[in-house]
Each structure stands twice: as C-alpha cells, then as structure tokens.
Amino acid sequence: MIRSLMNTVSLNIGTAVTLVQPNPNRVALLFSPPDVGTYMVSLNGNISDLLGIRINAGGNPLLLTRDQFGDGLDRAWYALPVDAGTGLTPNRVVAMESFQM
C-alpha cells in the first residue's frame, strides 16, 4: 500500500531547513515550485545558493522517484531559499512524499 504525506516548511533567507526526514520506505518525492522566488533542495545540510537542485517560481514541480534517484530518496532532504520572500504566502514550500506501508 502506498501512502502520501505533505510536508510544509517555513523558509528564512540564508537558513537551510530540513524539508523531509529520512525514510527508507519512500518511493517518490515531489517538490512544489514556490509562488515567488527560488529555493534549492539538496541531500546536504550545508546547502548553498550554488549547490543543489534549483526550483523556481512559475516552474514545474520536481518529481524524484526511486528508479531515477535510487537510495538517495531515503535520506533527509534540505531546502534553502535563494531570494527573499521565496515561497508560498507566507514564505513556505511544500514537499510531498509517497512511501510504502
């Protein structure tokens, strides 16, 4: 059985946050684009505006699956806003994770 969980986190410029905790049963992750601005996602908590996967306002969601990303999907993922005001109103981003029960 596959279940999904939506995680919403608040962002502050210059501060990386844990977007999703480690989960060995995860089969997919979907990162939503922000309403405004840009944020980066990474497996590394020392994320910067130059390191990671860039997600821009107005862009497509980023979908990562086990077939594409292997066991990297199991690890914690971090987010860092690149622009002031990045996110939904107020400054939030959403990650949806699907996992096997």
C-alpha positions, 0 to 999 in steps of 0.5 A, a space after each residue: 500500500 502506498 501512502 502520501 504525506 505533505 510536508 510544509 516548511 517555513 523558509 528564512 533567507 540564508 537558513 537551510 531547513 530540513 524539508 523531509 526526514 529520512 525514510 527508507 520506505 519512500 518511493 517518490 518525492 515531489 517538490 512544489 515550485 514556490 509562488 515567488 522566488 527560488 529555493 534549492 533542495 539538496 541531500 546536504 545540510 550545508 546547502 548553498 545558493 550554488 549547490 543543489 537542485 534549483 526550483 523556481 517560481 512559475 516552474 514545474 514541480 520536481 518529481 524524484 522517484 526511486 528508479 531515477 534517484 535510487 537510495 538517495 530518496 531515503 535520506 533527509 532532504 534540505 531546502 534553502 531559499 535563494 531570494 527573499 520572500 521565496 515561497 508560498 504566502 507566507 514564505 513556505 514550500 511544500 514537499 510531498 512524499 509517497 512511501 510504502 506501508 
